[in-house]
Each structure stands twice: as C-alpha cells, then as structure tokens.
Amino acid sequence: MVTLAEKVDMGNGDLFEMLTYLVVILISAVVMIVWLKRRGRRKRK
C-alpha cells in the first residue's frame, strides 16, 4: 500500500500525470456535452 507521504516523495511526475488525465477527461466531457446538445437541437427541428 502506498501512503500519501510516499506519493509526495515521488515528485511532480505523478502529479503531472494526474493533472494530464484530469484535463483530458474534462475536455472530452465538454466535447460530449456540446455534441449531445447539437444533436438534440437537430432532432427537435
């Protein structure tokens, strides 16, 4: 089991990786919402 202290000792590599994943997830979520909204608008007309 990895403790929080050990994670901090690993340096910024892990933190950067986590931030990268978070950014990718956020961007994909925004793209999905926009795409679904456009699709919904097209269906209504």
C-alpha positions in Angstrom: 0.0 0.0 0.0 1.3 3.4 -1.0 0.9 6.2 1.6 0.3 9.8 0.9 3.8 10.7 2.1 5.4 8.2 -0.4 3.3 9.7 -3.2 4.6 13.2 -2.4 8.2 11.9 -2.2 7.9 10.6 -5.8 8.0 14.1 -7.1 6.0 16.0 -9.7 5.8 13.2 -12.2 2.8 11.6 -10.7 1.1 14.9 -10.1 1.6 16.0 -13.6 0.3 12.7 -14.9 -2.9 13.0 -12.8 -3.4 16.6 -13.9 -3.0 15.5 -17.6 -5.6 12.8 -17.1 -7.9 15.3 -15.4 -7.6 17.8 -18.3 -8.2 15.1 -20.9 -11.3 13.9 -19.0 -12.6 17.5 -18.7 -12.1 18.3 -22.4 -13.8 15.1 -23.5 -16.7 15.8 -21.2 -17.1 19.3 -22.6 -16.9 17.9 -26.2 -19.5 15.3 -25.4 -21.9 17.8 -23.9 -21.6 20.2 -26.8 -22.0 17.3 -29.3 -25.1 16.0 -27.5 -26.7 19.5 -27.3 -26.1 20.0 -31.1 -27.6 16.5 -31.8 -30.6 17.3 -29.5 -31.2 20.6 -31.3 -31.1 18.9 -34.7 -33.6 16.2 -33.6 -36.1 18.8 -32.4 -36.3 20.7 -35.8 
